[in-house]
Amino acid sequence: MLLELDHISKIYGDLHAVDDLSLTVPQGEWLAIVGSSGSGKTTLMNMIGCMDTPSKGSVSLEGRKLEDLNAGQLADVRKNLIGLVFQKFYLVPHLTAVENVMVAQYYHSVVDEKQALEALKKVGLKDRAHHLPSQLSGGEQQRVCVARALINNPKLILADEPTGNLDEKNEKIVLDLFRQLHEQGTTVIVVTHDALVASCAQREIMLNHGVLVGEKWNDKNARDAYVAAGGKPASTGSDAEGAQHGDSSIDFIDPTKAAKTGGDHE
C-alpha cells in the first residue's frame, strides 16, 4: 500500500479533530475525503501530507513510518512523493505562471523552464505561461497550481477543496485533469464537501467531527482489486466517540443527519 493510517488521532486539548482512524490507500487509487466544515478532513490531509503529525497512531508512506523521520527527512518525502493543490492558490503575485511552477523545482531538482512549460501545456495554459496571477482567471490560477504540483512527478496528489472557488466550467477542467493523472497511475486524494466532486473518485470516506462515519465505493472493479490486494475497510476504533462496533466497516451515511452522540450511528 502507498499509504497506511493506523489508528491515528489528532487531539487539541479536549477536541479530537481526527479520532482513531485507520485507512489504507494503494498506489493509483482516487479517494475522496468528504465532510462538512469542521469535520476534520483538512486536519487529516495535513497529516497525510507530512504537514502535521498525529497525537496518536502511525502514518506510513511507501512503508516508511513518518513518526520515525526527522524534519529534513519529512521535507524530502513532501518534495519527492507529494504534490499539493490548495483551494487558496498560494501563487507568488510578482512571478509569472511558469515562474510559479518553477518555484517547486527549487526544492527538488535543477530548475528547468522547458519542463515547467510542458507542465503548463498539460493543464492547457502554455499560452498563458508569462502572465502574472492577477492576469489569470480563478480557474487558470488553479490550473497553475495543478501544474506546480505535477512538476516533480509525485506519486501522490493531495488536493484540499480544489474546486471550491471555481465555476462549473473550470471545475470540470480541474476534475478532468485529476482523472487523467489517475489514469496515468498517480494516486489522487481530494478533500471536498462537494458531492459531485466526491462522486468522481473510486472511493469516498466521510468524516463527522473527526470520526469516520462512512465509506463508499463508486468503482466495483477498483473495490475488488483493493480487496484482492489485501486492502481493509476504513475503520474507526471502538474508543472513538461515535464509533460503531470497533474496527468494522461502516455504512455510508450523511453526517448532517447523524449527531455525534457517542453511541452507534443508525
ZAPADO-344278 format. One record per residue (C-alpha): residue number from 1; z, y, x. Coordinates in nm, 3 decimals. Layout:
N
  resi        Z        Y        X
   NUM        Z        Y        X
...
//
This chain:
266
  resi        Z        Y        X
     1    0.000    0.000    0.000
     2   -0.075    0.351    0.121
     3    0.234    0.499   -0.046
     4    0.566    0.338   -0.136
     5    0.859    0.514   -0.303
     6    1.176    0.304   -0.305
     7    1.446    0.429   -0.543
     8    1.407    0.794   -0.441
     9    1.620    1.075   -0.583
    10    1.631    1.447   -0.516
    11    1.967    1.600   -0.605
    12    2.070    1.966   -0.613
    13    2.439    1.982   -0.698
    14    2.465    1.824   -1.043
    15    2.089    1.840   -1.103
    16    1.881    1.527   -1.043
    17    1.534    1.678   -1.000
    18    1.399    1.327   -0.940
    19    1.620    1.036   -1.041
    20    1.592    0.687   -0.885
    21    1.213    0.646   -0.895
    22    1.016    0.356   -0.745
    23    0.637    0.364   -0.720
    24    0.360    0.208   -0.510
    25    0.010    0.352   -0.470
    26   -0.274    0.164   -0.298
    27   -0.545    0.323   -0.089
    28   -0.820    0.457   -0.314
    29   -0.624    0.498   -0.638
    30   -0.646    0.807   -0.858
    31   -0.300    0.870   -1.000
    32   -0.180    1.146   -1.233
    33    0.185    1.256   -1.238
    34    0.240    1.406   -1.581
    35    0.520    1.614   -1.727
    36    0.614    1.950   -1.869
    37    0.761    2.234   -1.664
    38    1.090    2.126   -1.508
    39    1.011    1.756   -1.531
    40    1.038    1.702   -1.156
    41    0.670    1.638   -1.087
    42    0.631    1.911   -0.822
    43    0.954    1.801   -0.652
    44    0.810    1.450   -0.639
    45    0.483    1.580   -0.494
    46    0.672    1.771   -0.225
    47    0.848    1.452   -0.115
    48    0.523    1.255   -0.109
    49    0.359    1.535    0.089
    50    0.627    1.547    0.361
    51    0.732    1.897    0.249
    52    1.076    1.780    0.135
    53    1.297    1.477    0.185
    54    1.473    1.263   -0.077
    55    1.850    1.279   -0.112
    56    1.846    0.902   -0.160
    57    1.589    0.630   -0.119
    58    1.284    0.593    0.101
    59    0.927    0.727    0.113
    60    0.673    0.530    0.320
    61    0.316    0.625    0.407
    62    0.098    0.358    0.569
    63    0.413    0.155    0.627
    64    0.600    0.433    0.811
    65    0.929    0.541    0.659
    66    0.926    0.920    0.656
    67    1.303    0.947    0.697
    68    1.265    0.789    1.043
    69    1.030    1.066    1.161
    70    1.127    1.395    1.325
    71    0.983    1.733    1.225
    72    0.693    1.709    1.468
    73    0.600    1.361    1.352
    74    0.615    1.469    0.988
    75    0.381    1.758    1.070
    76    0.141    1.507    1.227
    77    0.149    1.296    0.909
    78    0.071    1.604    0.698
    79   -0.222    1.716    0.908
    80   -0.370    1.369    0.970
    81   -0.318    1.191    0.638
    82   -0.276    1.451    0.364
    83   -0.492    1.723    0.210
    84   -0.309    1.968   -0.016
    85   -0.452    2.159   -0.314
    86   -0.229    2.405   -0.500
    87   -0.251    2.593   -0.828
    88   -0.192    2.912   -0.630
    89   -0.477    2.920   -0.385
    90   -0.292    3.045   -0.073
    91   -0.611    3.181    0.081
    92   -0.581    3.436    0.361
    93   -0.718    3.753    0.197
    94   -0.881    3.904    0.506
    95   -1.061    3.582    0.604
    96   -1.392    3.465    0.458
    97   -1.426    3.138    0.270
    98   -1.548    2.949    0.577
    99   -1.274    3.102    0.792
   100   -1.012    2.993    0.538
   101   -1.145    2.638    0.559
   102   -1.140    2.656    0.940
   103   -0.771    2.753    0.937
   104   -0.687    2.390    0.858
   105   -0.874    2.280    1.171
   106   -0.649    2.484    1.399
   107   -0.366    2.240    1.331
   108   -0.575    1.926    1.362
   109   -0.872    1.943    1.595
   110   -1.126    2.175    1.754
   111   -1.241    2.449    1.518
   112   -1.596    2.372    1.404
   113   -1.774    2.623    1.180
   114   -2.059    2.381    1.117
   115   -1.813    2.125    0.981
   116   -1.642    2.389    0.768
   117   -1.977    2.496    0.624
   118   -2.051    2.133    0.542
   119   -1.719    2.109    0.356
   120   -1.812    2.419    0.154
   121   -2.152    2.266    0.084
   122   -1.979    1.959   -0.064
   123   -1.798    2.181   -0.313
   124   -2.110    2.384   -0.392
   125   -2.012    2.701   -0.207
   126   -2.224    2.713    0.107
   127   -2.394    3.030   -0.017
   128   -2.050    3.194   -0.063
   129   -1.921    3.097    0.281
   130   -1.900    3.452    0.416
   131   -1.739    3.610    0.111
   132   -1.375    3.718    0.104
   133   -1.139    3.564   -0.155
   134   -1.145    3.890   -0.351
   135   -1.522    3.847   -0.389
   136   -1.488    3.497   -0.535
   137   -1.402    3.386   -0.887
   138   -1.089    3.183   -0.953
   139   -1.294    2.865   -0.975
   140   -1.469    2.943   -0.648
   141   -1.137    3.011   -0.476
   142   -1.003    2.676   -0.595
   143   -1.312    2.503   -0.459
   144   -1.248    2.670   -0.122
   145   -0.900    2.515   -0.138
   146   -1.053    2.174   -0.203
   147   -1.289    2.222    0.093
   148   -0.992    2.321    0.309
   149   -0.809    2.005    0.200
   150   -1.114    1.791    0.285
   151   -1.191    1.933    0.628
   152   -0.973    1.685    0.820
   153   -1.087    1.380    0.620
   154   -0.745    1.294    0.474
   155   -0.667    0.955    0.322
   156   -0.459    1.122    0.051
   157   -0.534    1.431   -0.157
   158   -0.229    1.583   -0.328
   159   -0.315    1.839   -0.594
   160   -0.049    2.039   -0.782
   161   -0.185    2.174   -1.113
   162   -0.528    2.225   -0.951
   163   -0.695    2.331   -1.277
   164   -0.407    2.535   -1.417
   165   -0.576    2.872   -1.356
   166   -0.933    2.764   -1.430
   167   -1.163    2.796   -1.729
   168   -1.325    2.487   -1.880
   169   -1.641    2.509   -1.668
   170   -1.457    2.535   -1.337
   171   -1.204    2.272   -1.442
   172   -1.493    2.028   -1.487
   173   -1.633    2.118   -1.144
   174   -1.299    2.054   -0.972
   175   -1.241    1.727   -1.159
   176   -1.592    1.613   -1.065
   177   -1.503    1.684   -0.700
   178   -1.191    1.470   -0.728
   179   -1.397    1.196   -0.892
   180   -1.641    1.200   -0.600
   181   -1.355    1.180   -0.350
   182   -1.203    0.890   -0.539
   183   -1.537    0.707   -0.544
   184   -1.555    0.752   -0.165
   185   -1.221    0.573   -0.125
   186   -0.986    0.870   -0.097
   187   -0.650    0.836   -0.271
   188   -0.606    1.122   -0.519
   189   -0.270    1.218   -0.672
   190   -0.286    1.500   -0.925
   191    0.024    1.668   -1.069
   192   -0.054    1.810   -1.413
   193    0.076    1.891   -1.759
   194   -0.279    1.873   -1.900
   195   -0.353    1.551   -2.091
   196   -0.729    1.587   -2.036
   197   -0.687    1.616   -1.659
   198   -0.445    1.322   -1.657
   199   -0.686    1.105   -1.856
   200   -0.940    1.123   -1.572
   201   -0.704    0.925   -1.347
   202   -0.690    0.547   -1.328
   203   -0.316    0.553   -1.391
   204   -0.066    0.803   -1.529
   205    0.308    0.817   -1.481
   206    0.519    1.055   -1.687
   207    0.841    1.229   -1.586
   208    1.100    1.400   -1.804
   209    1.394    1.581   -1.640
   210    1.340    1.382   -1.322
   211    1.335    1.042   -1.493
   212    1.031    0.816   -1.518
   213    0.967    0.773   -1.890
   214    0.623    0.618   -1.890
   215    0.336    0.450   -1.709
   216   -0.014    0.404   -1.850
   217   -0.330    0.255   -1.703
   218   -0.660    0.413   -1.808
   219   -0.868    0.171   -1.599
   220   -0.813   -0.201   -1.671
   221   -1.011   -0.315   -1.366
   222   -0.800   -0.094   -1.141
   223   -0.485   -0.232   -1.300
   224   -0.598   -0.592   -1.248
   225   -0.682   -0.520   -0.882
   226   -0.346   -0.349   -0.834
   227   -0.154   -0.646   -0.975
   228   -0.363   -0.892   -0.770
   229   -0.274   -0.696   -0.455
   230    0.097   -0.730   -0.533
   231    0.145   -0.389   -0.691
   232    0.454   -0.349   -0.905
   233    0.504   -0.136   -1.218
   234    0.653    0.206   -1.160
   235    1.023    0.188   -1.239
   236    1.342    0.385   -1.267
   237    1.674    0.234   -1.161
   238    1.946    0.138   -1.406
   239    2.173    0.416   -1.276
   240    1.924    0.689   -1.363
   241    2.011    0.892   -1.669
   242    1.769    0.788   -1.942
   243    1.676    0.463   -1.766
   244    1.551    0.158   -1.953
   245    1.673   -0.188   -1.857
   246    1.697   -0.138   -1.481
   247    1.385   -0.193   -1.274
   248    1.148   -0.270   -1.558
   249    0.819   -0.114   -1.661
   250    0.838    0.142   -1.941
   251    0.613    0.209   -2.236
   252    0.425    0.537   -2.212
   253    0.587    0.794   -2.439
   254    0.571    1.168   -2.495
   255    0.872    1.325   -2.319
   256    0.871    1.618   -2.559
   257    0.966    1.369   -2.832
   258    1.235    1.187   -2.634
   259    1.555    1.369   -2.546
   260    1.735    1.275   -2.227
   261    2.035    1.102   -2.378
   262    2.149    0.868   -2.103
   263    2.065    0.567   -2.321
   264    1.747    0.377   -2.388
   265    1.433    0.565   -2.494
   266    1.287    0.440   -2.818
//
